[in-house]
């Protein structure tokens, strides 16, 4: 008679180990936490599978999306991305990249392009972050 077990036998095909426990790391070097630069690479990779049109005034669209529904998870994530792009700091989890719908992903990619190109004044970025922070704090 076999002893009772509360789960799959150790070492079986059903055993699941988390990256934190096993010490496994992702391609970016840490379990699932990524810098803003790594997160941007992941977002661009995901966006490459999407057909998207040009986004006019991505900064304004991002702020509008955040202020329209600040409690929405995508709005909060968009706010964090906006802050990270403005101040070049922040950490994200890999799973957060896939949490964006296609429209929001298009806005984020357009924001990344605008930040890289330097076509938007720094004061506009800072004002957008302030408006975003005010909306999500309310």
Backbone as CSV, one residue per row, in Angstrom:
resi,resn,N_x,N_y,N_z,CA_x,CA_y,CA_z,C_x,C_y,C_z
1,UNK,0.843,-1.168,0.000,0.000,0.000,0.000,0.891,1.235,0.000
2,UNK,0.567,2.203,-0.871,1.379,3.402,-1.005,0.937,4.443,0.014
3,UNK,1.888,5.238,0.531,1.504,6.285,1.479,0.696,7.370,0.779
4,UNK,-0.189,8.001,1.538,-1.020,9.076,0.983,-0.147,10.266,0.641
5,UNK,-0.540,10.942,-0.430,0.231,12.103,-0.864,-0.715,13.263,-1.125
6,UNK,-0.296,14.458,-0.817,-1.113,15.637,-1.041,-0.833,16.296,-2.381
7,UNK,-0.023,15.727,-3.206,0.302,16.342,-4.491,1.017,15.343,-5.367
8,UNK,1.469,15.779,-6.505,2.169,14.866,-7.408,3.486,14.427,-6.791
9,UNK,3.937,13.252,-7.145,5.191,12.770,-6.597,6.344,13.677,-7.017
10,UNK,7.300,13.822,-6.140,8.464,14.651,-6.428,9.194,14.115,-7.653
11,UNK,9.569,15.030,-8.538,10.302,14.642,-9.732,9.415,14.174,-10.866
12,UNK,8.106,14.186,-10.680,7.216,13.728,-11.737,7.033,14.826,-12.780
13,UNK,6.406,14.482,-13.868,6.131,15.451,-14.929,5.134,16.495,-14.478
14,UNK,4.457,16.272,-13.356,3.437,17.191,-12.884,3.980,18.210,-11.895
15,UNK,5.202,18.033,-11.463,5.775,18.945,-10.478,6.084,20.285,-11.135
16,UNK,5.705,21.356,-10.478,5.947,22.700,-10.982,6.877,23.409,-10.016
17,UNK,7.950,23.956,-10.545,8.835,24.741,-9.701,8.803,26.170,-10.174
18,UNK,8.795,27.071,-9.247,8.774,28.474,-9.622,10.195,28.937,-9.885
19,UNK,10.370,29.955,-10.749,11.710,30.471,-11.010,12.375,30.999,-9.745
20,UNK,11.582,31.549,-8.803,12.156,32.081,-7.586,12.763,30.965,-6.737
21,UNK,12.104,29.828,-6.683,12.596,28.720,-5.869,13.753,28.000,-6.536
22,UNK,13.632,27.783,-7.829,14.636,26.981,-8.507,15.863,27.785,-8.878
23,UNK,15.753,29.120,-8.821,16.873,29.961,-9.201,16.964,30.148,-10.708
24,UNK,15.968,29.658,-11.451,15.980,29.812,-12.904,15.830,31.281,-13.257
25,UNK,16.458,31.670,-14.330,16.361,33.056,-14.746,15.876,33.125,-16.175
26,UNK,15.312,34.268,-16.521,14.844,34.481,-17.880,16.010,34.897,-18.749
27,UNK,15.732,35.130,-20.013,16.752,35.560,-20.957,17.316,36.922,-20.587
28,UNK,16.612,37.682,-19.767,17.076,39.012,-19.396,17.894,39.005,-18.113
29,UNK,18.113,37.858,-17.494,19.018,37.789,-16.367,18.388,37.736,-14.988
30,UNK,17.144,38.119,-14.815,16.498,37.968,-13.522,15.199,37.232,-13.732
31,UNK,14.600,36.779,-12.650,13.457,35.890,-12.807,12.378,36.465,-13.715
32,UNK,11.788,37.561,-13.425,10.803,38.146,-14.328,10.778,39.653,-14.230
33,UNK,11.666,40.224,-13.456,11.712,41.669,-13.298,12.659,42.231,-14.350
34,UNK,12.160,43.249,-15.050,12.937,43.830,-16.142,13.068,45.335,-15.944
35,UNK,14.165,45.884,-16.425,14.341,47.336,-16.423,13.448,47.932,-17.497
36,UNK,13.354,49.257,-17.538,12.545,49.909,-18.566,13.085,49.592,-19.958
37,UNK,14.394,49.516,-20.114,14.984,49.218,-21.423,14.602,47.805,-21.861
38,UNK,14.713,46.843,-20.974,14.338,45.466,-21.284,12.841,45.359,-21.552
39,UNK,12.054,46.096,-20.773,10.604,46.081,-20.949,10.228,46.656,-22.312
40,UNK,10.915,47.713,-22.734,10.656,48.290,-24.051,10.951,47.274,-25.156
41,UNK,12.027,46.529,-25.002,12.360,45.486,-25.983,11.247,44.450,-26.055
42,UNK,10.729,44.054,-24.902,9.642,43.078,-24.861,8.374,43.642,-25.498
43,UNK,8.062,44.905,-25.212,6.876,45.531,-25.807,7.017,45.615,-27.330
44,UNK,8.182,45.967,-27.811,8.403,46.028,-29.266,8.275,44.639,-29.896
45,UNK,8.767,43.622,-29.180,8.640,42.257,-29.686,7.167,41.882,-29.816
46,UNK,6.380,42.178,-28.782,4.952,41.880,-28.826,4.251,42.684,-29.916
47,UNK,4.629,43.943,-30.072,3.998,44.812,-31.068,4.311,44.357,-32.483
48,UNK,5.405,43.646,-32.658,5.755,43.201,-34.006,4.739,42.188,-34.555
49,UNK,3.941,41.604,-33.679,2.911,40.652,-34.103,1.582,41.333,-34.402
50,UNK,1.492,42.627,-34.134,0.257,43.390,-34.310,0.307,44.223,-35.583
51,UNK,-0.832,44.377,-36.217,-0.971,45.326,-37.312,-1.533,46.586,-36.680
52,UNK,-0.796,47.677,-36.819,-1.267,48.896,-36.154,-1.101,50.093,-37.077
53,UNK,-1.936,51.075,-36.837,-1.835,52.317,-37.596,-1.087,53.343,-36.755
54,UNK,-0.711,54.431,-37.394,0.017,55.493,-36.691,-0.861,56.089,-35.598
55,UNK,-0.233,56.442,-34.500,-0.944,57.052,-33.379,-0.596,58.530,-33.367
56,UNK,-1.615,59.355,-33.526,-1.426,60.803,-33.468,-1.396,61.246,-32.013
57,UNK,-0.461,62.093,-31.665,-0.328,62.657,-30.326,-0.388,61.561,-29.243
58,UNK,0.596,60.665,-29.222,0.551,59.566,-28.247,0.565,60.030,-26.789
59,UNK,1.260,61.133,-26.522,1.303,61.642,-25.150,-0.091,62.070,-24.690
60,UNK,-0.792,62.799,-25.541,-2.160,63.223,-25.221,-3.107,62.039,-25.100
61,UNK,-2.962,61.053,-25.985,-3.827,59.871,-25.921,-3.570,59.067,-24.654
62,UNK,-2.297,58.977,-24.268,-1.968,58.227,-23.048,-2.588,58.899,-21.826
63,UNK,-2.433,60.214,-21.728,-2.997,60.935,-20.590,-4.518,60.816,-20.586
64,UNK,-5.145,60.936,-21.746,-6.605,60.820,-21.834,-7.055,59.430,-21.399
65,UNK,-6.344,58.398,-21.843,-6.707,57.030,-21.480,-6.589,56.825,-19.968
66,UNK,-5.564,57.400,-19.374,-5.351,57.268,-17.930,-6.417,58.042,-17.158
67,UNK,-6.680,59.282,-17.566,-7.640,60.109,-16.817,-9.080,59.649,-17.020
68,UNK,-9.385,59.022,-18.164,-10.737,58.519,-18.397,-11.099,57.383,-17.452
69,UNK,-10.137,56.547,-17.115,-10.417,55.407,-16.251,-9.175,55.081,-15.422
70,UNK,-8.856,55.908,-14.428,-7.603,55.748,-13.682,-7.507,54.475,-12.841
71,UNK,-8.625,53.872,-12.493,-8.593,52.657,-11.672,-8.355,51.401,-12.500
72,UNK,-8.489,51.506,-13.803,-8.310,50.376,-14.701,-6.848,49.933,-14.679
73,UNK,-6.605,48.632,-14.619,-5.240,48.113,-14.515,-4.347,48.600,-15.665
74,UNK,-4.892,48.660,-16.874,-4.095,49.136,-18.003,-3.729,50.607,-17.848
75,UNK,-4.611,51.388,-17.258,-4.319,52.803,-17.030,-3.175,52.961,-16.036
76,UNK,-3.206,52.171,-14.995,-2.131,52.235,-13.998,-0.799,51.803,-14.603
77,UNK,-0.826,50.757,-15.410,0.387,50.305,-16.079,0.869,51.361,-17.071
78,UNK,-0.039,51.933,-17.822,0.315,52.990,-18.771,0.934,54.176,-18.039
79,UNK,0.419,54.509,-16.883,0.967,55.593,-16.072,2.406,55.276,-15.644
80,UNK,2.645,54.050,-15.231,4.000,53.642,-14.834,4.956,53.685,-16.022
81,UNK,4.476,53.260,-17.190,5.308,53.289,-18.401,5.631,54.727,-18.767
82,UNK,4.642,55.604,-18.704,4.843,57.017,-19.005,5.901,57.618,-18.071
83,UNK,5.809,57.315,-16.795,6.791,57.796,-15.825,8.176,57.231,-16.132
84,UNK,8.237,55.951,-16.456,9.522,55.317,-16.754,10.170,55.910,-18.003
85,UNK,9.369,56.182,-19.024,9.913,56.786,-20.240,10.389,58.217,-19.979
86,UNK,9.697,58.925,-19.122,10.048,60.306,-18.819,11.327,60.396,-18.005
87,UNK,11.454,59.545,-17.010,12.584,59.637,-16.085,13.617,58.518,-16.264
88,UNK,13.418,57.637,-17.239,14.327,56.522,-17.530,14.640,55.677,-16.298
89,UNK,13.586,55.339,-15.565,13.737,54.458,-14.414,12.441,53.689,-14.220
90,UNK,12.566,52.555,-13.589,11.393,51.749,-13.294,11.646,50.287,-13.585
91,UNK,10.886,49.441,-12.922,10.972,48.010,-13.137,9.582,47.475,-13.461
92,UNK,9.571,46.466,-14.301,8.324,45.873,-14.749,8.472,44.367,-14.748
93,UNK,7.371,43.696,-14.640,7.360,42.239,-14.766,7.034,41.882,-16.208
94,UNK,7.616,40.804,-16.666,7.409,40.360,-18.049,5.921,40.199,-18.366
95,UNK,5.150,39.685,-17.442,3.721,39.456,-17.660,2.967,40.757,-17.914
96,UNK,3.482,41.870,-17.409,2.802,43.143,-17.609,2.792,43.543,-19.082
97,UNK,3.777,43.143,-19.834,3.827,43.479,-21.258,2.625,42.901,-21.998
98,UNK,2.218,41.717,-21.616,1.087,41.080,-22.302,-0.255,41.519,-21.730
99,UNK,-0.249,42.371,-20.723,-1.497,42.849,-20.121,-2.118,43.992,-20.915
100,UNK,-1.397,44.519,-21.887,-1.896,45.650,-22.671,-2.706,45.165,-23.866
101,UNK,-3.868,45.792,-24.089,-4.628,45.465,-25.292,-3.922,46.095,-26.498
102,UNK,-4.353,45.763,-27.690,-3.638,46.210,-28.896,-3.643,47.732,-29.052
103,UNK,-4.732,48.387,-28.695,-4.787,49.838,-28.794,-3.826,50.525,-27.837
104,UNK,-3.782,50.027,-26.603,-2.871,50.598,-25.610,-1.424,50.284,-25.969
105,UNK,-1.182,49.093,-26.483,0.163,48.739,-26.925,0.627,49.667,-28.047
106,UNK,-0.258,50.000,-28.959,0.088,50.932,-30.042,0.449,52.309,-29.480
107,UNK,-0.292,52.761,-28.470,0.018,54.043,-27.827,1.392,53.972,-27.166
108,UNK,1.674,52.879,-26.476,2.951,52.731,-25.778,4.117,52.713,-26.768
109,UNK,3.973,51.996,-27.868,5.041,51.957,-28.868,5.254,53.347,-29.460
110,UNK,4.161,54.064,-29.717,4.283,55.440,-30.226,4.955,56.338,-29.190
111,UNK,4.655,56.139,-27.902,5.330,56.887,-26.842,6.829,56.584,-26.837
112,UNK,7.174,55.305,-26.967,8.588,54.923,-26.986,9.297,55.561,-28.175
113,UNK,8.638,55.565,-29.330,9.220,56.183,-30.525,9.417,57.680,-30.318
114,UNK,8.421,58.339,-29.730,8.509,59.778,-29.477,9.608,60.089,-28.466
115,UNK,9.728,59.270,-27.439,10.780,59.483,-26.435,12.154,59.323,-27.069
116,UNK,12.289,58.314,-27.907,13.568,58.055,-28.570,13.923,59.169,-29.565
117,UNK,12.930,59.648,-30.289,13.161,60.681,-31.305,13.388,62.055,-30.685
118,UNK,12.881,62.262,-29.484,13.038,63.549,-28.815,12.212,64.658,-29.453
119,UNK,11.108,64.286,-30.091,10.274,65.268,-30.792,9.289,65.993,-29.889
120,UNK,9.135,65.519,-28.665,8.215,66.148,-27.723,9.026,66.836,-26.632
121,UNK,8.644,68.048,-26.293,9.368,68.819,-25.276,9.352,68.106,-23.925
122,UNK,10.443,68.215,-23.209,10.572,67.581,-21.891,9.479,68.053,-20.942
123,UNK,9.146,69.329,-20.993,8.084,69.863,-20.128,6.746,69.192,-20.405
124,UNK,6.491,68.822,-21.659,5.251,68.126,-22.003,5.212,66.736,-21.360
125,UNK,6.354,66.050,-21.355,6.431,64.736,-20.719,6.188,64.871,-19.213
126,UNK,6.817,65.843,-18.603,6.677,66.041,-17.159,5.236,66.408,-16.805
127,UNK,4.615,67.263,-17.621,3.208,67.622,-17.399,2.305,66.404,-17.543
128,UNK,2.605,65.552,-18.514,1.811,64.338,-18.716,1.923,63.411,-17.511
129,UNK,3.115,63.272,-16.974,3.309,62.435,-15.777,2.547,63.029,-14.597
130,UNK,2.601,64.351,-14.442,1.876,64.999,-13.346,0.370,64.776,-13.459
131,UNK,-0.165,64.912,-14.667,-1.609,64.695,-14.889,-1.963,63.236,-14.620
132,UNK,-1.101,62.349,-15.064,-1.321,60.914,-14.854,-1.292,60.577,-13.372
133,UNK,-0.291,61.113,-12.661,-0.188,60.846,-11.219,-1.399,61.390,-10.467
134,UNK,-1.858,62.565,-10.850,-3.032,63.162,-10.202,-4.272,62.295,-10.422
135,UNK,-4.424,61.778,-11.621,-5.589,60.942,-11.933,-5.567,59.629,-11.179
136,UNK,-4.403,58.985,-11.114,-4.333,57.673,-10.451,-4.321,57.788,-8.933
137,UNK,-3.970,58.969,-8.414,-3.967,59.168,-6.956,-5.360,59.436,-6.419
138,UNK,-6.258,59.902,-7.283,-7.609,60.275,-6.841,-8.443,59.068,-6.487
